Amino acid sequence: MRHVILESAEEGGYTVYCPSLPGCVSEGETVEETLENIKEAIELYIESLVEHGEPVPPDVDLKVYSVAV
């Protein structure tokens, strides 16, 4: 399991990224499509690391907070 951050895109749809895997980003029109796309991107990213003998970084301990401004 990997934590991901999903954000609404200004032009519509969503952008999502995986903080523990630098550069692992995807997009989609719906939340469901976006999450499926990042799942595939994460799988390919990790597969590439393994094929190149690189370590797979652990997932980040992600905490999200809101502050009143």
Buried (B, 14 or more C-beta within 10 A) or exposed (E): EBEBEBEEEEEEBBBBBBBBBEEBBBBBEEEEBBBEBBBEBBEEBBEEBEEEEEEEBEBEEEEEEEEEE
